[in-house]
Amino acid sequence: MPVKAPIGLRLIAAMKIVKGFAWAGLALGLFGVVHKDVEAMARHFVQVFRISPENHYVELVLEKLGVVEPAELRKLGILTAFDASIQLTEGLGLWFGAWWAEYLVVISTGLFIPEEAAATIEKYSGLRLTILILNLVMFIYVAQLVMRRHVARRKAKHEAAAKAYSEQHPAAEA
Protein backbone atom coordinates (compact mmCIF):
# COMPACT_ATOMS: atom_id res chain seq x y z
CA MET A 1 0.00 0.00 0.00
CA PRO A 2 1.56 3.34 -1.02
CA VAL A 3 2.59 5.74 1.72
CA LYS A 4 0.85 9.10 1.70
CA ALA A 5 3.11 11.86 0.40
CA PRO A 6 4.45 14.41 2.93
CA ILE A 7 2.85 17.87 3.00
CA GLY A 8 5.80 19.49 1.17
CA LEU A 9 5.41 17.07 -1.73
CA ARG A 10 1.66 17.62 -1.69
CA LEU A 11 2.19 21.38 -2.04
CA ILE A 12 4.63 20.87 -4.93
CA ALA A 13 2.17 18.40 -6.47
CA ALA A 14 -0.70 20.88 -6.20
CA MET A 15 1.44 23.60 -7.81
CA LYS A 16 2.38 21.27 -10.67
CA ILE A 17 -1.23 20.16 -11.20
CA VAL A 18 -2.45 23.77 -11.37
CA LYS A 19 0.41 24.66 -13.72
CA GLY A 20 -0.37 21.61 -15.86
CA PHE A 21 -4.02 22.57 -16.22
CA ALA A 22 -3.03 26.15 -17.05
CA TRP A 23 -0.63 24.97 -19.77
CA ALA A 24 -3.27 22.56 -21.11
CA GLY A 25 -5.78 25.42 -21.35
CA LEU A 26 -3.20 27.57 -23.13
CA ALA A 27 -2.43 24.74 -25.55
CA LEU A 28 -6.12 24.31 -26.36
CA GLY A 29 -6.41 28.05 -26.87
CA LEU A 30 -3.44 28.04 -29.25
CA PHE A 31 -4.90 25.17 -31.25
CA GLY A 32 -8.22 27.05 -31.35
CA VAL A 33 -6.70 30.09 -33.07
CA VAL A 34 -4.49 28.28 -35.60
CA HIS A 35 -6.65 29.21 -38.58
CA LYS A 36 -7.95 32.53 -37.32
CA ASP A 37 -6.70 36.07 -37.78
CA VAL A 38 -4.78 36.47 -34.53
CA GLU A 39 -4.03 40.14 -35.14
CA ALA A 40 -7.73 40.92 -35.63
CA MET A 41 -8.57 39.02 -32.45
CA ALA A 42 -5.94 41.04 -30.54
CA ARG A 43 -7.28 44.31 -31.94
CA HIS A 44 -10.79 43.31 -30.83
CA PHE A 45 -9.42 42.48 -27.34
CA VAL A 46 -7.76 45.91 -27.18
CA GLN A 47 -11.06 47.60 -28.11
CA VAL A 48 -13.20 45.59 -25.71
CA PHE A 49 -10.93 46.31 -22.76
CA ARG A 50 -10.41 49.91 -23.82
CA ILE A 51 -6.64 49.65 -24.00
CA SER A 52 -4.97 52.45 -25.93
CA PRO A 53 -3.80 51.08 -29.29
CA GLU A 54 -1.18 53.83 -29.36
CA ASN A 55 0.54 52.33 -26.31
CA HIS A 56 4.08 51.33 -27.29
CA TYR A 57 3.77 47.79 -25.91
CA VAL A 58 0.35 47.23 -27.48
CA GLU A 59 1.76 48.35 -30.85
CA LEU A 60 4.65 45.90 -30.48
CA VAL A 61 2.32 43.02 -29.61
CA LEU A 62 -0.04 43.79 -32.48
CA GLU A 63 2.88 44.05 -34.88
CA LYS A 64 4.29 40.68 -33.75
CA LEU A 65 0.91 38.97 -33.90
CA GLY A 66 0.46 40.11 -37.49
CA VAL A 67 3.33 37.88 -38.63
CA VAL A 68 2.47 34.74 -36.65
CA GLU A 69 2.04 31.76 -38.97
CA PRO A 70 -0.36 28.86 -38.29
CA ALA A 71 2.57 26.43 -38.29
CA GLU A 72 4.23 28.42 -35.47
CA LEU A 73 1.00 28.34 -33.45
CA ARG A 74 0.76 24.58 -33.96
CA LYS A 75 4.37 24.06 -32.82
CA LEU A 76 3.83 26.27 -29.79
CA GLY A 77 0.59 24.43 -29.00
CA ILE A 78 2.31 21.04 -29.22
CA LEU A 79 5.18 22.16 -26.98
CA THR A 80 2.75 23.67 -24.49
CA ALA A 81 0.63 20.48 -24.47
CA PHE A 82 3.80 18.41 -23.95
CA ASP A 83 4.83 20.55 -20.98
CA ALA A 84 1.28 20.33 -19.60
CA SER A 85 1.40 16.55 -19.77
CA ILE A 86 4.75 16.48 -17.95
CA GLN A 87 3.50 18.87 -15.25
CA LEU A 88 0.30 16.85 -14.75
CA THR A 89 2.18 13.55 -14.69
CA GLU A 90 4.63 14.85 -12.09
CA GLY A 91 1.90 16.51 -10.03
CA LEU A 92 -0.49 13.58 -9.97
CA GLY A 93 2.35 11.13 -9.37
CA LEU A 94 3.56 13.15 -6.38
CA TRP A 95 0.03 13.60 -5.06
CA PHE A 96 -0.58 9.85 -5.02
CA GLY A 97 2.88 9.05 -3.62
CA ALA A 98 4.39 7.36 -6.69
CA TRP A 99 8.13 6.85 -6.15
CA TRP A 100 8.92 7.43 -9.85
CA ALA A 101 7.31 10.89 -9.73
CA GLU A 102 9.72 11.95 -7.02
CA TYR A 103 12.68 11.05 -9.24
CA LEU A 104 11.03 12.74 -12.23
CA VAL A 105 10.63 15.98 -10.27
CA VAL A 106 14.26 15.90 -9.12
CA ILE A 107 15.47 15.38 -12.69
CA SER A 108 13.14 17.88 -14.35
CA THR A 109 13.80 20.58 -11.75
CA GLY A 110 17.54 19.97 -11.67
CA LEU A 111 17.87 20.19 -15.45
CA PHE A 112 16.72 23.79 -15.59
CA ILE A 113 18.60 25.23 -12.60
CA PRO A 114 21.89 25.85 -14.49
CA GLU A 115 20.00 27.61 -17.30
CA GLU A 116 18.04 29.72 -14.81
CA ALA A 117 21.23 30.62 -12.96
CA ALA A 118 22.93 31.69 -16.20
CA ALA A 119 19.88 33.76 -17.21
CA THR A 120 19.79 35.39 -13.76
CA ILE A 121 23.47 36.30 -13.99
CA GLU A 122 23.14 37.56 -17.57
CA LYS A 123 20.01 39.65 -17.01
CA TYR A 124 19.60 40.14 -13.28
CA SER A 125 16.21 40.98 -11.87
CA GLY A 126 14.59 40.39 -8.52
CA LEU A 127 11.95 38.18 -10.11
CA ARG A 128 14.56 35.96 -11.82
CA LEU A 129 16.49 35.64 -8.57
CA THR A 130 13.32 34.77 -6.65
CA ILE A 131 12.36 32.09 -9.18
CA LEU A 132 15.88 30.65 -9.08
CA ILE A 133 15.90 30.55 -5.27
CA LEU A 134 12.44 28.94 -5.14
CA ASN A 135 13.47 26.29 -7.66
CA LEU A 136 16.71 25.63 -5.77
CA VAL A 137 14.82 25.23 -2.49
CA MET A 138 12.28 22.92 -4.14
CA PHE A 139 15.07 20.90 -5.79
CA ILE A 140 17.06 20.50 -2.56
CA TYR A 141 13.94 19.63 -0.54
CA VAL A 142 12.71 17.02 -3.01
CA ALA A 143 16.20 15.57 -3.61
CA GLN A 144 16.80 15.10 0.14
CA LEU A 145 13.34 13.66 0.66
CA VAL A 146 13.71 11.30 -2.29
CA MET A 147 17.08 10.10 -1.00
CA ARG A 148 15.68 9.46 2.50
CA ARG A 149 12.64 7.65 1.10
CA HIS A 150 14.84 5.64 -1.28
CA VAL A 151 17.08 4.48 1.59
CA ALA A 152 14.01 3.60 3.70
CA ARG A 153 12.46 1.59 0.84
CA ARG A 154 15.72 -0.32 0.27
CA LYS A 155 16.06 -1.03 3.99
CA ALA A 156 12.46 -2.28 4.20
CA LYS A 157 13.01 -4.45 1.12
CA HIS A 158 16.18 -6.00 2.61
CA GLU A 159 14.48 -6.59 5.95
CA ALA A 160 11.53 -8.27 4.22
CA ALA A 161 13.90 -10.46 2.19
CA ALA A 162 15.87 -11.40 5.33
CA LYS A 163 12.65 -12.25 7.18
CA ALA A 164 11.39 -14.37 4.28
CA TYR A 165 14.74 -16.17 4.10
CA SER A 166 14.77 -16.85 7.85
CA GLU A 167 11.22 -18.22 7.66
CA GLN A 168 12.16 -20.53 4.80
CA HIS A 169 15.47 -21.61 6.34
CA PRO A 170 14.98 -21.84 10.14
CA ALA A 171 18.19 -23.84 10.59
CA ALA A 172 20.27 -20.93 9.24
CA GLU A 173 19.44 -18.83 12.33
CA ALA A 174 21.09 -21.23 14.77
Sequence and secondary structure as in RCSB ss.txt:
>XXXX:A:sequence
MPVKAPIGLRLIAAMKIVKGFAWAGLALGLFGVVHKDVEAMARHFVQVFRISPENHYVELVLEKLGVVEPAELRK
LGILTAFDASIQLTEGLGLWFGAWWAEYLVVISTGLFIPEEAAATIEKYSGLRLTILILNLVMFIYVAQLVMRRH
VARRKAKHEAAAKAYSEQHPAAEA
>XXXX:A:secstr
      HHHHHHHHHHHHHHHHHHHHHHHHHHTTTS HHHHHHHHHHHTT  TTSHHHHHHHHHHTT  HHHHHH
HHHHHHHHHHHHHHHHHHHHTT HHHHHHHHHHHHHHHHHHHHHHHHS  HHHHHHHHHHHHHHHHHHHHHHHHH
HHHHHHHHHHHHHHHHHH GGGG 
